[in-house]
Amino acid sequence: MFLGKFAVVADPATGERIVLRVAPDKNTSVIQTETPMAGSVATSRMELSAYCALITRRIKANRERSKSFHQTYYGSLPMLAEPAEYHRSSGRDLEPQYSFLTSPPPRWFEPDVGQPVVFMINPDGAPNPQIMDDISAAMNAWSTVPGCSLRIVNGGSAAVCYSKDSNSIVFNNCEGQFPPSPSCARILALGGMNWDPNQTKVINGTTFVRAVTGHISFNPYASCDFGDHCIVREIATHELGHALGLGHSQFADATMFGVAHFDGRCASIHQDDINAIDFVYPATGGGPGPLTILSTSPLGIATVGSAFSRQLLASGGATPYGWSLVSGLLPDGLNLLPNGLISGTPLATGSSDFTVKLTDPQNVSVQKALSILVIAPASGFDSQFVSQEVPKALNPSQTFFITLRWVNTGSKPWNGASGFAVVSQNPTNNANWGGNTVPWFGSPVASGEPLELLFQAFAPSRAGIYDFQWQLYQQGAGPFGEMSANVRITVGDPGPPPSPPSIAGLSSLEAVKGTFFTYILPATGGTPPYAWQVATGALPGGLILNPNTGALIGTPNATGSYAVMVQLTDSKSQTAQKSLSIAVTAPPVPAVEITTSSVPQATSGVSLNQQLIAIGGKPPYTWAVTAGGLPAGLGLAAATGMISGTPSAAGVFNFSVSATDAESRTAIKPFSITVVPPPISLDLVPPLDGLKGSALNYQLIARGGTPPYTWSVTGGTLPTGLALNSATGLISGVPTVAGLFTAAITVRDQASVSMTSTIQIKLIDPATIPAVTRAKYKGGKKLIVAGERINSAAQLLLDGNQTSATISDGSFILKPIMLAAGNHQVRVVNPGGVSSAPFMFSVE
Ligand SMILES: [Zn+2]
């Protein structure tokens, strides 16, 4: 950068505006280009445009760097009890797997050159005194992934906060990242890294930028969650994942999932985390991988009296390695050096089991159990055991065959003629198996050639557990080389021979067609497992015999009687047979039942249709009345069970009905039909007209109900002179009055059901009826109508129409009036509506 005070002036020589340093100091004496280059000239003078461009570039660069830094640390991914940045319902189309911290993804390049990533820990404010163990456990989780070169190391405690020079883990909010919170804060911790975008490397097809510093900060205001080590370890593991370049995983099971689990996982990572770290830090990237002991057991076969040397092999981790013995003992005469070399001269035969520990300079350690076998010297005779076929269980005194295989790893051939044989071991020279030596009669086995030895042996006569192990032998040199692998053979007491098998249980079975059936044939004796089969005959269709369980099972699909011979074979090939008869019967036919419960009330004179219903048996059914009788007018259809017809009489009728199916199964059920009469009614009576003094007769008509009826006047009165016959309903007599009369007439039947209707009788006095006697039309002028009993208030109707005719001297005069030629009619109507008869006249 550049400091000092500058002035913009005009170049005295050219007149151009330039920048001059006017207040130089000894710390900053030059203006220089952004990238100092060898041979660049220090100057106090610069062109104004170049100076302005320089300033602009530097401000921009500063801003970018600041932005990048803050986004990296403080805009990244807090581990939340319920993170804001992760919502399943957000609808984003995410691959369900790990993600990277940012794009382009950052990673540490140290593992690529075998270097660990080291974090310093500031224990100030740590939630517990064993915080270093918690952090180391989290680091170990990420550092021991198979196929992964990453190793992240606890560099120890130091009073670090965020530093550009070291990676840090803090608990005291030293960078002031977390605001004070009265309740337990949602953000548990933050983890992230800063990187150099100018250093890139392509790993697994992805371009990564180089991580420069990492930082993890636990929120002290969330310390209510830091009560146990397991929780602290999970948080540390998760945040370390961010500091290794990982973002949140979409797998809820992943430790890098955005929500803390607190499910007892402590410092562990799960498959998606492993996939992520393997992707970012593959072992093929050049790193050493996790610390691993490569040597396998047995380390080798040492020979008594001969020098022995083996270098323990390891890979991964950091070097140099340090080796130590943590349990067991090396063979007498051998020692383990810190550099991993086991050497010395063994003093005695035998197998030694021990566990070694490998520790690297980062204090990562692994252990492994190993063994060394020390054998006797063999004077050029040596062998390696290859394989064998040996039974593990035998009966006492049982004869058996075995095969043993070795390879000649010595320098001399194995020749039966010169005393080469196989001898028993464990214990040495035992004759448990029928002898202690098996001579070799085959061709000599040269150095490097295999030997396959097949021989017959005999189990001990007493039950027990015996070792079975053999070694090669050379006359003059004794047993040599690697023994066959020991087999512990159990020689059992066979006990009395099993009884022959037999089939117990039923001899005849009954099944129903269409109904699931199962019967397990019981077996006794013999030696399970058994096998079952049908020896002769055939099972009913739909039934099978389970060959393993002896179960007859299935749903028969045909009736009949079946005879089969079933056979059982036990595991010793002993057989037993049994005759079985299986009767498959038809399913029972349900009884016929008439389900109609009752017949509803009927009305005489009203048609009826009532269906009777039957179920069961074998349709069709035939119906009949078996007792009593149906009401007159009704019948029962034999083929359909339908009662129909029109009952003609009221009453209660009891009867029984039978339904008989196609196979003569019959059901009988009693029924009762109540036939009621139709309701009583009165025929409508029109208004009656009559003349005072003239006879009047009118017959009232009633219907329904239960005759005979009784008639009475129950409201108003009949005109004087008229009477109602209570037995016949006839109104008759000679009225002696005129006027309009209204009366209520009630008819009542034998059941006291009644009906009332109102009648109206209009009686006219003949003396009030006018009459027209003459009509005279004077063409085009007037019409004169004369008559008798014309009231002074009467009206004249001409051709049915009311007129404005006036009355003069008892005659109507209507004028002017024009009448068409032809017939016309006049009527005179007195007050009260009493009209004359029509009078017809003609106009010429
Ligand atoms: Zn997180």
Boltz pocket constraint, residues with backbone or C-beta under 6 A from the ligand:
constraints:
  - pocket:
      binder: B
      contacts: [[A, 77], [A, 78], [A, 79], [A, 80], [A, 238], [A, 242], [A, 248], [A, 256], [A, 257], [A, 258]]
      max_distance: 6.0
